[in-house]
């Protein structure tokens, strides 16, 4: 059997007035997904366990078959793994976002405007991070002792604190969870010594970054500047069993973001580099489709993660979100389904290898609020021994009406890989 998972990140949504009270899934022209829904099964899965926020770290871990209650220690440690960082058991790892905040004297003063600093480029971000760390080291040498920062992709960076401070009782907030809200109300809180250390670094960044030459140049180009470093998502290194150990299958991940690559690293999957991939609608969808097709022959399970729908939702850009879904259907779903179907149908031909495809967003991301939402997500499963008496379209409403509901969501992976296959090898 060959298995492929396609994750259109944050693609699920609520009906949008401008789309005629339809969701992007309902409005997008996706003929290939429609065909697969007609021959497969549509259901819903609870990827956000009770007590957790609906973040890609929690929801993607759940989607890939790992219980967040058991294995999740924080978002940042997952991303750090993708950067190849050597982490100790007592190190505390943070996400450092370069964000855009409303500046003094403007109508947006004090508001969180953009968690991605206008999708800042890798090169610009690296210059800002380099100079920011140098400033921190100069002004707060004691606070920075044992602290390092590693640039990631675009606005995403990783800060590691090996000083011995503990952040277990500190509460931090994802910047994408507070669009156009007063950011000062969401600074780190809790254990006062550690929370104060984080607030001090963030305050210094807000004084330093707006006047940096990179940001001055971005303003001249009409781009959003990176006006602050936002620290969040802390945790320690998790202990996660390998996917092959649990399921006996070898996997690969294709993604543009370090979070999914980090999860892949922890579960023993290979990350496949594909030139031209970004987190936005300018990504090379066709290249990602081709890479996924090529990987099918080399691996048992291939996961194709596309970030664009999520980023468009965080910008409130429903038009581009619809366009991204249509591109995924045309350039990824279509060729991947065609390649999988070449492996045949074991129900009709006992010699056929067989295949299964799972298409599923990790969570809802609402264009209306620009935030994640913990509503159970729709999924589409097609392939060998996957049949439904009732044909349903692949939409949020159809999934909610389905009698196939997976709760907890991390159980879906075993159902996808093994459901209905108990006697296959015996045949």
C-alpha positions as CSV (number, residue, x, y, z in Angstrom):
1,X,0.0,0.0,0.0
2,X,1.0,3.6,-0.7
3,X,-0.3,6.4,1.4
4,X,-0.3,10.2,0.8
5,X,-1.5,12.9,3.2
6,X,-2.2,16.4,1.8
7,X,-2.6,19.1,4.4
8,X,-4.0,22.4,3.2
9,X,-3.1,24.3,6.4
10,X,-6.0,26.3,7.9
11,X,-8.2,25.7,4.9
12,X,-11.4,25.0,6.8
13,X,-13.5,28.1,7.5
14,X,-16.9,29.5,8.2
15,X,-19.3,30.9,5.5
16,X,-18.1,34.3,4.2
17,X,-20.6,37.0,3.1
18,X,-18.5,38.0,0.1
19,X,-18.6,34.4,-1.1
20,X,-22.4,34.3,-1.0
21,X,-22.4,32.8,2.4
22,X,-20.2,29.9,1.4
23,X,-16.9,28.7,2.8
24,X,-13.7,28.8,0.6
25,X,-14.0,25.0,0.3
26,X,-17.5,25.5,-1.0
27,X,-16.6,28.4,-3.3
28,X,-13.4,27.0,-4.8
29,X,-13.5,25.1,-8.1
30,X,-12.0,21.8,-7.0
31,X,-13.1,19.0,-9.4
32,X,-10.4,16.5,-8.4
33,X,-11.3,16.7,-4.7
34,X,-15.0,16.4,-5.7
35,X,-14.3,13.2,-7.6
36,X,-12.3,11.7,-4.7
37,X,-15.1,12.6,-2.3
38,X,-17.6,10.7,-4.5
39,X,-15.6,7.5,-4.4
40,X,-14.3,7.9,-0.8
41,X,-15.5,8.9,2.6
42,X,-15.9,12.4,4.2
43,X,-15.8,12.8,8.0
44,X,-14.6,15.1,10.8
45,X,-11.8,14.8,13.3
46,X,-11.2,16.6,16.6
47,X,-7.6,17.7,16.3
48,X,-7.7,20.1,19.2
49,X,-7.9,18.2,22.5
50,X,-9.6,19.8,25.6
51,X,-7.3,22.3,27.3
52,X,-5.3,23.1,24.2
53,X,-5.3,26.0,21.8
54,X,-6.1,25.3,18.1
55,X,-2.5,25.8,16.9
56,X,-0.7,24.0,14.1
57,X,1.7,22.5,16.5
58,X,-1.1,20.7,18.5
59,X,-3.4,20.0,15.5
60,X,-0.7,18.8,13.1
61,X,0.7,16.5,15.8
62,X,-2.8,15.1,16.3
63,X,-3.3,14.8,12.6
64,X,-0.1,12.7,12.2
65,X,-1.2,10.3,14.9
66,X,0.4,11.6,18.0
67,X,-1.5,12.5,21.1
68,X,-0.7,16.1,22.1
69,X,-1.6,15.3,25.7
70,X,1.2,12.7,25.7
71,X,3.9,14.3,23.5
72,X,3.3,18.0,23.2
73,X,5.7,20.2,25.3
74,X,5.4,23.4,23.3
75,X,5.5,24.7,19.7
76,X,9.0,26.1,19.6
77,X,10.8,22.8,20.4
78,X,9.2,21.2,17.3
79,X,10.5,24.0,15.1
80,X,13.9,23.9,16.6
81,X,14.3,20.3,15.5
82,X,13.9,21.4,11.9
83,X,16.9,23.7,12.3
84,X,19.1,20.9,13.6
85,X,19.7,22.5,16.9
86,X,21.3,20.4,19.6
87,X,19.1,20.8,22.7
88,X,19.6,19.8,26.3
89,X,16.8,18.4,28.5
90,X,16.8,21.6,30.6
91,X,16.9,24.1,27.7
92,X,13.8,26.2,27.1
93,X,13.0,26.9,23.5
94,X,10.9,29.9,22.2
95,X,9.5,31.0,18.9
96,X,10.7,34.5,18.1
97,X,8.4,36.2,15.6
98,X,9.3,39.4,13.9
99,X,6.0,41.3,14.0
100,X,4.5,44.6,12.9
101,X,2.9,46.7,15.6
102,X,1.1,50.0,15.4
103,X,3.5,52.8,16.1
104,X,3.1,55.8,18.4
105,X,1.2,58.7,16.8
106,X,-0.7,56.5,14.3
107,X,-4.3,55.4,14.4
108,X,-3.1,51.9,15.0
109,X,-0.9,52.7,18.0
110,X,-0.4,49.8,20.3
111,X,-2.1,47.2,18.1
112,X,-0.7,43.9,16.8
113,X,-1.0,44.4,13.0
114,X,0.9,41.5,11.4
115,X,2.3,38.4,13.0
116,X,4.6,38.0,9.9
117,X,6.0,41.5,9.5
118,X,4.6,41.7,6.0
119,X,6.0,38.3,5.0
120,X,9.5,39.6,5.5
121,X,12.2,38.0,3.4
122,X,14.8,35.6,4.9
123,X,17.6,37.9,4.1
124,X,16.0,40.9,5.8
125,X,15.0,38.9,8.8
126,X,18.5,37.5,9.3
127,X,20.0,41.1,9.3
128,X,17.4,42.2,11.8
129,X,17.9,39.2,14.1
130,X,21.7,39.6,14.0
131,X,21.7,43.2,15.0
132,X,18.9,42.7,17.5
133,X,20.9,40.0,19.4
134,X,24.0,42.2,19.3
135,X,21.9,45.0,20.9
136,X,20.5,42.7,23.5
137,X,23.9,41.4,24.4
138,X,25.2,44.9,24.8
139,X,22.4,46.3,26.9
140,X,21.5,43.1,28.9
141,X,24.7,41.0,29.1
142,X,23.6,39.1,32.2
143,X,20.1,38.4,30.9
144,X,21.6,37.1,27.6
145,X,24.1,34.8,29.2
146,X,23.2,31.3,28.0
147,X,20.7,32.7,25.4
148,X,21.1,32.1,21.7
149,X,18.9,33.0,18.6
150,X,18.8,31.0,15.4
151,X,17.1,32.4,12.3
152,X,14.5,30.3,10.6
153,X,12.3,31.0,7.6
154,X,11.0,34.6,7.1
155,X,9.6,36.0,10.3
156,X,10.1,32.7,12.2
157,X,13.1,32.4,14.5
158,X,14.1,30.3,17.5
159,X,15.4,31.5,20.9
160,X,17.0,29.0,23.2
161,X,17.6,29.8,26.9
162,X,20.1,27.5,28.5
163,X,20.7,29.8,31.5
164,X,18.8,27.6,34.0
165,X,15.7,29.8,34.1
166,X,12.4,27.8,34.0
167,X,9.4,29.0,32.1
168,X,6.9,26.3,33.0
169,X,4.7,28.8,34.9
170,X,4.9,31.6,32.2
171,X,2.0,32.1,29.9
172,X,2.7,33.5,26.4
173,X,0.4,34.3,23.5
174,X,0.8,33.6,19.8
175,X,0.8,36.9,17.9
176,X,-1.5,35.5,15.2
177,X,-4.1,35.0,17.9
178,X,-4.4,38.8,18.6
179,X,-4.8,40.6,15.3
180,X,-5.6,44.3,15.8
181,X,-5.7,43.8,19.5
182,X,-3.6,45.8,22.0
183,X,-0.4,43.8,22.2
184,X,0.6,45.2,25.7
185,X,-2.3,43.2,27.2
186,X,-0.8,39.9,25.9
187,X,2.8,40.2,27.1
188,X,4.3,37.2,29.0
189,X,2.7,36.7,32.4
190,X,3.2,34.3,35.3
191,X,6.5,33.5,37.2
192,X,7.6,37.1,37.7
193,X,11.4,36.7,37.3
194,X,11.2,34.7,34.0
195,X,8.2,36.7,32.6
196,X,10.0,39.9,33.4
197,X,13.1,38.7,31.5
198,X,11.0,38.1,28.4
199,X,9.1,41.4,28.6
200,X,12.4,43.2,28.9
201,X,13.8,41.7,25.7
202,X,10.6,42.4,23.9
203,X,10.5,46.0,25.1
204,X,14.1,46.6,24.0
205,X,13.2,45.2,20.5
206,X,10.3,47.5,20.2
207,X,12.7,50.5,20.8
208,X,15.4,49.2,18.5
209,X,13.8,47.7,15.5
210,X,11.6,50.5,14.1
211,X,14.7,52.6,13.2
212,X,16.7,49.8,11.7
213,X,17.9,50.4,8.1
214,X,16.0,47.3,6.9
215,X,12.8,48.7,8.2
216,X,13.4,52.1,6.9
217,X,13.9,50.6,3.4
218,X,10.7,48.5,3.8
219,X,8.7,51.6,4.6
220,X,10.0,53.3,1.5
221,X,8.8,50.4,-0.5
222,X,5.4,50.5,1.1
223,X,6.0,47.2,3.0
224,X,5.3,46.5,6.6
225,X,8.3,46.9,8.9
226,X,9.3,44.4,11.6
227,X,8.8,46.6,14.6
228,X,9.1,44.1,17.5
229,X,10.4,40.6,18.5
230,X,7.5,38.6,20.0
231,X,8.5,35.6,22.2
232,X,6.0,32.7,22.6
233,X,5.4,29.0,22.3
234,X,8.0,27.9,24.8
235,X,8.7,24.3,25.8
236,X,11.4,21.8,26.3
237,X,12.6,19.0,24.1
238,X,9.9,16.2,23.8
239,X,10.5,12.5,23.7
240,X,8.5,11.1,20.7
241,X,8.5,7.5,19.4
242,X,9.3,7.0,15.7
243,X,6.5,6.6,13.2
244,X,8.1,3.4,11.8
245,X,8.3,1.9,15.3
246,X,4.6,2.5,15.8
247,X,3.2,1.8,12.4
248,X,5.9,-0.1,10.5
249,X,6.0,2.4,7.7
250,X,8.7,4.8,6.3
251,X,7.6,8.4,5.8
252,X,8.6,11.7,4.2
253,X,7.5,15.3,4.7
254,X,7.3,18.1,2.0
255,X,6.7,21.5,3.6
256,X,7.9,25.1,3.5
257,X,7.6,25.6,7.3
258,X,9.9,24.5,10.1
259,X,7.0,23.4,12.4
260,X,6.0,20.5,10.2
261,X,9.6,19.7,9.4
262,X,10.3,19.6,13.1
263,X,7.5,17.2,13.8
264,X,8.8,15.0,10.9
265,X,12.3,15.0,12.4
266,X,11.0,13.8,15.8
267,X,8.9,11.0,14.3
268,X,11.8,9.9,12.0
269,X,10.5,11.1,8.7
270,X,12.8,12.5,6.0
271,X,12.2,16.1,5.0
272,X,12.3,16.5,1.2
273,X,13.6,19.8,0.0
274,X,11.7,21.4,-2.9
275,X,13.0,24.6,-4.5
276,X,10.4,27.3,-4.9
277,X,8.2,26.5,-1.9
278,X,7.0,29.4,0.3
279,X,4.3,29.9,2.9
280,X,2.3,32.1,0.6
281,X,0.4,32.0,-2.7
282,X,3.6,32.7,-4.6
283,X,4.7,29.1,-3.8
284,X,5.4,26.7,-6.6
285,X,2.4,24.4,-6.2
286,X,3.3,22.4,-9.3
287,X,6.8,21.7,-8.0
288,X,5.3,20.5,-4.7
289,X,2.9,18.2,-6.7
290,X,5.7,16.8,-8.7
291,X,7.9,16.2,-5.7
292,X,5.0,14.4,-3.9
293,X,4.5,12.1,-6.9
294,X,8.2,11.3,-7.1
295,X,8.3,10.5,-3.4
296,X,5.5,8.0,-3.6
297,X,7.8,5.3,-5.1
298,X,10.5,5.9,-2.4
299,X,8.4,6.0,0.7
300,X,5.4,4.2,2.3
301,X,3.8,7.5,3.5
302,X,4.3,10.9,2.0
303,X,2.9,14.0,3.6
304,X,2.4,17.2,1.5
305,X,1.8,20.2,3.7
306,X,0.8,23.5,2.0
307,X,0.9,26.6,4.2
308,X,-0.7,29.2,1.9
309,X,-4.4,28.8,3.0
310,X,-3.5,29.5,6.6
311,X,-1.4,32.6,5.8
312,X,-4.2,34.0,3.6
313,X,-6.7,33.5,6.4
314,X,-4.5,35.3,8.9
315,X,-4.5,38.2,6.4
316,X,-8.3,38.1,6.0
317,X,-7.7,37.5,2.3
318,X,-10.6,35.2,1.3
319,X,-10.0,35.8,-2.4
320,X,-6.4,34.4,-2.3
321,X,-7.5,31.7,0.0
322,X,-9.9,30.4,-2.6
323,X,-7.2,30.7,-5.3
324,X,-4.8,28.7,-3.2
325,X,-7.3,25.9,-2.7
326,X,-7.9,25.8,-6.5
327,X,-4.2,25.6,-7.1
328,X,-3.8,22.8,-4.6
329,X,-6.6,20.9,-6.4
330,X,-5.1,21.4,-9.8
331,X,-1.4,21.1,-9.2
332,X,-1.2,18.7,-6.2
333,X,-4.4,16.7,-5.8
334,X,-4.8,15.9,-9.5
335,X,-1.3,14.5,-10.2
336,X,-1.0,12.8,-6.8
337,X,-4.3,11.0,-7.2
338,X,-3.4,9.9,-10.8
339,X,0.0,8.5,-9.6
340,X,-1.7,6.7,-6.7
341,X,-4.3,5.1,-8.8
342,X,-1.6,3.5,-10.9
343,X,-1.0,1.2,-7.9
344,X,-4.4,-0.4,-8.6
345,X,-7.4,-1.5,-6.6
346,X,-6.8,-4.7,-4.6
347,X,-10.5,-5.3,-4.3
348,X,-10.6,-5.9,-8.1
349,X,-7.0,-7.2,-8.6
350,X,-5.5,-9.2,-5.7
351,X,-2.0,-8.5,-7.2
352,X,-2.4,-4.7,-7.0
353,X,-0.4,-2.9,-4.4
354,X,-3.2,-0.5,-3.5
355,X,-3.3,3.1,-2.2
356,X,-5.0,5.5,0.1
357,X,-5.2,9.3,0.1
358,X,-6.1,11.6,3.1
359,X,-6.8,15.3,2.5
360,X,-7.3,17.2,5.7
361,X,-6.6,20.7,7.1
362,X,-5.1,20.7,10.6
363,X,-7.5,23.3,11.9
364,X,-10.0,26.0,10.9
365,X,-8.5,29.4,10.3
366,X,-11.2,32.0,9.9
367,X,-10.9,34.9,7.4
368,X,-13.5,36.8,9.5
369,X,-11.4,36.9,12.7
370,X,-8.0,36.0,11.2
371,X,-7.6,33.5,14.0
372,X,-7.5,29.7,14.4
373,X,-10.7,27.9,15.6
374,X,-11.0,24.5,17.4
375,X,-14.1,23.3,15.4
376,X,-13.6,19.6,14.3
377,X,-12.0,19.6,10.9
378,X,-13.3,17.9,7.7
379,X,-11.3,15.1,6.1
380,X,-11.5,13.2,2.9
381,X,-10.2,9.6,2.6
382,X,-10.1,7.6,-0.6
383,X,-8.5,4.5,-1.9
384,X,-8.5,0.7,-1.2
385,X,-11.5,-0.5,0.9
386,X,-12.6,3.0,1.6
387,X,-16.3,3.2,0.7
388,X,-19.3,5.2,1.8
389,X,-23.0,4.4,1.4
390,X,-23.8,8.2,1.3
391,X,-21.8,10.3,-1.1
392,X,-20.9,13.7,0.5
393,X,-19.0,16.7,-0.9
394,X,-15.8,17.7,0.8
395,X,-17.1,20.7,2.7
396,X,-17.2,21.7,6.4
397,X,-21.0,21.2,6.5
398,X,-21.0,17.8,4.9
399,X,-18.2,16.6,7.3
400,X,-20.2,17.9,10.3
401,X,-23.2,15.8,9.1
402,X,-21.2,12.7,8.6
403,X,-21.5,9.7,10.9
404,X,-17.7,9.3,10.6
405,X,-16.3,11.4,13.5
406,X,-12.9,10.7,14.9
407,X,-12.4,11.8,18.5
408,X,-9.7,12.0,19.6
409,X,-8.2,13.1,16.3
410,X,-4.9,11.3,16.8
411,X,-6.8,8.0,16.3
412,X,-7.4,8.9,12.6
413,X,-3.9,8.0,11.5
414,X,-4.4,4.3,12.6
415,X,-7.8,4.3,10.9
416,X,-6.3,5.7,7.7
417,X,-3.4,3.3,7.6
418,X,-5.1,0.1,8.8
419,X,-8.9,0.5,8.8
420,X,-10.5,-2.3,6.9
421,X,-7.2,-3.9,6.0
422,X,-7.1,-6.6,8.7
423,X,-7.3,-9.4,6.1
424,X,-5.4,-7.9,3.2
425,X,-2.0,-9.6,3.9
426,X,-3.8,-12.9,4.4
427,X,-5.2,-12.6,0.9
